Amino acid sequence: MKIQVFPDADLVAQAAAALVAEAARNAVAERGRFVMAVSGGQTPWQMLRALAHEVVPWPAVHVFQVDERIAPPGDPDRNLTHLRESLLSHAPLDESQIHPMPVNDPDLSAAAARYATTLLGVAGMPAILDLVHLGLGPDGHTASLVPGDAVLEIDDFDVAITGVYQRRRRMTLTYPVLNRARQVLWLVTGASKTDMLVRLCDSDPAIPAGRVNREHANLLADEAAAAKLGAKP
């Protein structure tokens, strides 16, 4: 895993946007499309706004969600709300190229299976994401893979429904599809992540984030989060 540390979250977001744009150009040149999955969070939304100013082959880009809360459409808890505001309002991307998780379906298990099928249709069989963006929670979670949840043990489905976490159930990508990704992009900012970032860098399997494949991973962090890593920008 390549680790880079920047003075603040704004610079993390800008560097991440440049990295995503380069990955998109390379993927389209090699395979004709770029398929990425994005997590929620303030720094990722900054990254997506910055991405609109990069050279990106937008007609060949597809954006999936890493996870989503089971909440009504337009709810501020929904990652999709912020994804649309951050990307569609700033980049020449057609809304049909964003693939929202169908979290408002009455049968959530069937909805998760349908989202997995959508992934297969765009990203191949098995579904291989060109890039997946992940964050890191203060409890060591990533995506909606949270400590103690049964979805941590799923090894035969790419999309699953979690138990209740911070008042909401969620739909999430699981380890199998995350670990098949051609590139993993970690964005970690803020002092609350300091201890867990050390454990992530040590691939500590006791935290959910530590079980993600690091072979093709880039980690971009700000100085606050990286205070115990000893890394320099």
Number of C-alpha atoms within 10 A of each C-alpha: 14 12 16 17 24 21 14 15 25 16 18 25 27 20 18 27 22 18 15 24 21 14 20 26 19 16 20 19 12 10 10 13 21 28 24 26 22 23 24 21 16 11 21 27 21 20 24 24 22 21 24 20 14 16 12 21 19 19 13 17 20 22 22 23 24 25 29 25 25 23 16 11 12 11 13 11 16 18 23 25 13 19 23 16 13 20 23 17 12 15 17 13 19 13 13 9 15 20 16 19 26 17 24 13 12 9 10 17 15 13 20 23 16 15 24 19 17 16 22 16 12 16 18 12 10 13 21 22 26 23 25 27 25 26 23 22 19 14 15 22 18 25 26 28 26 21 17 11 15 13 21 17 11 13 11 10 15 22 27 25 25 20 16 13 14 7 9 14 17 22 28 24 25 25 24 19 20 24 19 19 20 17 23 26 22 23 23 29 28 17 15 15 21 20 17 23 27 17 16 21 16 10 17 16 12 12 20 25 28 22 16 22 18 19 12 15 20 19 23 25 30 24 25 19 24 28 19 12 15 8 13 13 12
